[in-house]
Amino acid sequence: MYLAAAGVGRLGLVDYDTVDYSNLQRQIIHGTKDVGRLKLASAKERILDINPHVQVDTYEVPLTSANALELFAPYDIIIDGTDNFPTRYLTNDACVLLGKPNVYGSIFRFEGQASVFYAKEGPCYRCLFPEPPPPGLVPSCAEGGVLGVLPGTVGAIQATEAIKLILGVGEPLIGRLLLYDATTMTFDEVRLRKNPNCPVCGENPTLTELIDYEQFCGVPAHDHSPFAGAENGATIPTITPRELKARLDAGDDLMILDVREPHEWEISNLGNLGAVLIPRGQLLEHLGELDTAKEIVVHCQMGGRSAQAVRELQGHGYRKLYNLAGGINKWAIDVDRSLPVY
């Protein structure tokens, strides 16, 4: 979820996704009754239940280069709760251009990071990470997993930093990166310096406006996003679990391609339907195993990685492709309830 805080008593939420069962183990703002609801609606309801005097602004849109500056402008502090590199770089650059502090947090498996990137007083995110990692090198949380309590720990740190900035007290994490390891229950700190050659906050900045961050990072920003339907003019055809079930029942000859990781296959799979497992990071090494003349239904956990896989296959001449909407989790909900949702 994307949060923007302004002063005392006003909060802005930017999101467009709906609550899924897989969200529930790592947060307390949504419950099982909220599954299928807009996260914005559920979050606003919960916040107002705690304090009805808070002004909660909601923006049901994906954060993009086209709207980031406008969305951030009314707020004093931006809190980055995103989970992908394109949106992190977008958030950083928008904050630098607007002169606003960016309260940053990230999590992965049993580890977390937190800092305050504020170009007026210290380094920005690009000073620490000038370039994004190569696509596929860093697993997503869906691929690598995350300890359920970790978002709460890092989120509490971010909330503390935001409150300190609002009140003007204490020593914010400007110029410091806090590293948390839950396996050893230890905190380490790394001192950060402003990079004089930083393209956005350096002495001679070359980046003076927002760019295409998906192209910059080589990955889509909005995992399983309904807004991300095309790239370079190539649309991504989708098929729902119920539509796939109907076609299989009718005897249609379809290949089901699972692009998740092997440990996810062990949790839940469509092997009984003839599904083939080829992790997305290894897909291009196995093109010879895919028949260009055959219809291929690609799936992952929730539809994000499979959409990326469809784009990759389209770039290599495959045309008879479908992305399974909602992934195997949606299949488990709509078609085969014997499968677990994770």
C-alpha positions in Angstrom: 0.0 0.0 0.0 1.2 3.5 -0.8 0.8 6.1 2.0 1.3 9.9 2.0 1.1 11.8 5.2 0.5 15.5 5.5 0.7 17.3 8.9 -1.4 16.0 11.7 -4.8 14.6 11.0 -4.6 14.0 7.2 -3.6 10.9 5.4 -3.6 10.0 1.7 -3.7 6.4 0.4 -2.8 5.4 -3.1 -3.8 1.9 -4.2 -6.1 0.2 -6.7 -5.8 -3.5 -5.7 -8.3 -5.7 -3.8 -7.8 -7.6 -0.6 -6.6 -11.2 -1.2 -6.3 -14.1 1.3 -2.5 -14.0 0.7 -2.4 -10.4 2.2 -3.9 -11.4 5.6 -0.9 -13.0 7.3 1.2 -9.9 7.2 -1.0 -7.0 8.2 -3.9 -6.0 10.5 -5.8 -3.4 8.6 -7.8 -6.0 6.5 -9.6 -9.2 7.6 -11.2 -12.2 6.0 -14.5 -10.2 5.7 -12.6 -7.8 3.4 -11.4 -10.3 0.9 -12.4 -9.0 -2.6 -13.0 -5.4 -1.4 -10.8 -2.5 -2.5 -7.9 -2.2 -0.2 -8.6 1.6 -0.1 -12.1 1.0 1.2 -11.1 -1.5 3.8 -8.1 0.6 5.0 -10.1 3.8 5.3 -12.8 2.1 7.2 -10.3 0.6 9.7 -8.5 3.9 10.1 -11.7 5.8 10.8 -12.8 3.1 13.2 -9.7 3.8 15.2 -9.9 7.6 14.9 -12.9 9.2 13.2 -11.2 12.6 13.3 -8.6 11.7 10.7 -9.1 13.0 7.2 -8.4 10.0 4.9 -8.0 10.8 1.2 -8.1 7.8 -1.2 -6.8 7.6 -4.7 -7.9 4.4 -6.6 -5.2 4.5 -9.3 -1.8 3.0 -9.9 1.1 5.4 -9.1 2.7 6.4 -12.4 5.0 9.1 -13.9 1.9 10.8 -15.2 0.2 11.3 -11.8 2.9 11.1 -9.1 3.8 14.8 -8.8 0.1 15.7 -8.7 -0.7 13.1 -6.1 2.3 14.0 -3.8 2.0 17.8 -4.1 -0.6 18.4 -1.3 1.3 16.2 1.3 4.3 17.0 3.5 5.7 13.4 3.9 5.6 10.4 1.6 5.8 7.0 3.1 7.0 4.3 0.6 5.3 1.0 1.3 5.7 -0.4 -2.3 7.2 -3.8 -3.3 8.8 -3.2 -6.7 11.8 -1.3 -8.0 10.0 0.9 -10.7 7.7 2.4 -8.1 10.6 2.9 -5.6 12.6 4.9 -8.2 9.5 6.8 -9.2 8.7 7.7 -5.6 12.3 8.8 -5.0 12.5 11.0 -8.0 9.1 12.6 -7.4 10.1 13.4 -3.8 13.4 14.9 -4.9 11.7 17.1 -7.6 9.1 18.2 -5.1 11.5 18.6 -2.2 9.7 16.2 0.1 11.1 13.5 2.5 10.6 9.9 1.5 10.2 7.5 4.4 11.5 4.3 2.9 11.0 0.7 4.0 11.5 -2.7 2.3 11.2 -6.3 3.4 12.3 -9.7 2.1 12.1 -13.1 3.8 13.5 -12.4 7.4 15.2 -9.0 6.7 14.1 -5.4 6.5 15.5 -2.0 5.7 14.4 1.5 6.6 15.6 5.0 6.0 14.5 8.6 5.3 15.6 9.8 1.9 15.5 13.6 1.9 17.6 15.3 -0.8 17.4 18.7 1.0 19.3 17.3 4.0 21.0 14.1 2.8 21.2 11.4 0.2 18.3 10.1 -1.9 17.5 6.5 -2.9 19.5 6.8 -6.1 22.5 7.8 -4.1 22.4 4.4 -2.5 21.2 2.4 -5.5 22.1 4.3 -8.7 20.9 1.5 -10.9 18.2 -1.2 -10.4 19.3 -4.8 -10.3 19.0 -6.8 -13.5 15.5 -8.2 -14.2 15.0 -11.5 -12.5 18.0 -11.3 -10.2 16.1 -10.3 -7.1 13.1 -12.5 -6.3 9.8 -10.9 -5.5 8.1 -11.4 -2.2 5.7 -13.8 -4.0 8.7 -15.8 -5.1 10.9 -15.6 -2.0 8.3 -15.2 0.7 8.3 -12.9 3.8 7.9 -13.5 7.5 4.4 -12.4 8.4 5.4 -10.1 11.3 8.2 -8.4 9.4 6.0 -5.8 7.6 4.6 -4.7 11.0 8.1 -4.3 12.4 9.4 -2.2 9.5 6.1 -0.4 9.1 6.2 0.7 12.8 9.7 2.1 12.2 8.4 4.0 9.2 5.5 5.4 11.2 7.9 6.5 13.9 10.1 8.3 11.4 7.0 10.0 9.9 5.9 11.2 13.3 9.4 12.5 14.2 9.4 14.5 10.9 5.9 15.9 11.6 6.8 16.9 15.1 10.4 18.0 14.3 11.9 16.0 17.2 14.6 13.5 17.5 17.1 12.4 14.8 15.4 11.0 11.7 17.1 8.3 9.6 18.4 10.8 7.1 21.8 9.6 5.9 21.4 6.3 7.7 20.1 2.9 6.5 18.7 0.7 9.2 19.1 -3.0 8.6 17.0 -5.5 10.6 17.6 -9.2 10.7 14.7 -11.1 12.4 16.6 -14.4 12.5 19.2 -12.9 14.9 16.9 -10.1 16.2 19.6 -7.5 15.5 19.7 -4.0 14.1 22.7 -2.6 12.2 23.2 0.8 10.7 25.0 1.9 7.6 25.9 5.6 7.1 25.0 7.0 3.8 26.6 9.9 1.9 25.1 12.1 -0.8 26.4 11.2 -4.2 27.6 14.5 -5.9 27.1 12.7 -9.3 23.6 11.5 -8.5 21.5 12.1 -11.7 18.5 13.5 -9.7 19.9 15.2 -6.5 23.6 15.7 -7.4 25.5 18.9 -8.1 24.6 18.8 -11.8 21.3 16.7 -12.1 20.5 15.3 -15.5 17.1 13.9 -14.5 14.8 16.9 -14.2 11.5 15.2 -15.0 9.9 11.7 -14.3 10.8 9.0 -16.8 9.4 5.6 -17.8 10.4 3.6 -14.7 9.2 0.2 -16.1 11.6 0.6 -19.0 14.4 1.9 -16.7 14.1 -1.2 -14.4 13.1 -3.7 -17.1 10.2 -5.0 -15.1 6.5 -4.0 -14.7 5.6 -1.8 -11.7 2.2 -3.1 -11.1 2.2 -6.9 -10.5 -1.1 -8.5 -11.7 -2.3 -5.0 -12.5 -5.5 -4.6 -14.5 -4.0 -1.4 -15.9 -1.0 -3.1 -17.3 -2.4 -4.7 -20.3 0.1 -3.9 -23.0 3.8 -3.3 -23.6 5.3 -2.1 -26.8 1.9 -2.5 -28.5 1.5 -6.2 -27.6 -1.6 -7.0 -25.6 -1.8 -9.7 -23.1 -4.8 -12.0 -23.7 -6.3 -13.4 -20.5 -8.4 -16.4 -19.6 -10.2 -16.8 -16.3 -10.0 -20.1 -14.3 -13.7 -20.9 -15.1 -13.1 -20.3 -18.8 -10.0 -22.5 -18.8 -12.0 -25.2 -16.9 -14.7 -25.1 -19.6 -12.2 -25.4 -22.4 -10.5 -28.3 -20.7 -13.8 -30.0 -20.1 -14.6 -29.6 -23.8 -11.4 -31.4 -24.7 -9.5 -28.5 -26.1 -5.7 -29.3 -26.4 -4.1 -26.6 -24.3 -0.7 -26.5 -22.7 -0.6 -25.2 -19.1 2.7 -23.5 -18.3 3.6 -22.8 -14.7 6.3 -20.2 -14.3 6.5 -20.2 -10.5 9.4 -21.6 -8.5 9.8 -25.3 -7.6 9.0 -24.7 -3.9 5.7 -23.1 -4.9 4.9 -26.1 -7.1 5.2 -28.3 -4.0 2.6 -26.1 -2.3 0.0 -26.3 -5.1 0.1 -27.3 -8.7 -2.0 -28.3 -11.7 0.1 -31.3 -12.5 -3.1 -33.4 -12.7 -4.1 -31.3 -15.7 -0.7 -31.8 -17.4 0.8 -28.5 -16.3 4.6 -28.1 -17.0 6.8 -26.2 -14.6 9.4 -23.8 -16.1 10.4 -21.0 -13.7 10.1 -17.6 -15.3 13.9 -16.9 -14.9 14.6 -20.1 -16.9 12.0 -19.6 -19.5 14.2 -18.4 -22.4 16.4 -21.5 -21.9 13.5 -23.8 -22.6 11.9 -22.2 -25.6 12.5 -25.4 -27.6 10.1 -27.2 -25.3 7.2 -24.9 -26.2 5.2 -25.5 -29.4 4.5 -22.2 -31.2 1.5 -23.8 -32.9 -0.2 -24.8 -29.6 -2.3 -22.6 -27.4 -0.4 -22.0 -24.1 -2.0 -20.9 -20.8 0.6 -19.3 -18.6 0.1 -19.1 -14.8 1.9 -18.2 -11.6 0.6 -17.5 -8.1 -1.6 -14.4 -8.8 -1.0 -13.4 -12.5 1.9 -11.0 -12.3 4.9 -13.1 -13.2 2.9 -15.0 -15.8 2.0 -11.7 -17.5 5.7 -10.9 -17.7 6.3 -14.4 -19.1 3.7 -13.8 -21.7 5.4 -10.6 -22.8 8.7 -12.4 -23.0 7.2 -15.2 -25.2 5.5 -12.7 -27.4 8.9 -11.1 -28.0 10.1 -14.5 -29.3 7.2 -15.0 -31.8 4.7 -16.8 -29.7 1.1 -15.7 -30.3 -1.3 -18.3 -29.0 -0.9 -17.3 -25.4 -3.2 -16.6 -22.5 -2.4 -15.3 -19.0 -4.5 -17.1 -16.3 -6.2 -14.2 -14.5 -5.6 -14.4 -10.8 -3.2 -17.3 -11.1 -3.4 -20.6 -9.3 -4.8 -18.9 -6.3 -7.9 -17.8 -8.3 -8.1 -21.3 -9.7 -8.2 -22.7 -6.1 -11.0 -20.3 -5.2 -13.1 -20.6 -8.3 -12.5 -24.1 -9.6 -10.7 -26.5 -7.2 -11.2 -25.7 -3.5 -9.0 -28.7 -2.6 -6.0 -26.7 -3.5 -4.5 -24.3 -0.9 -4.4 -20.6 -1.4 -1.0 -19.2 -0.3 
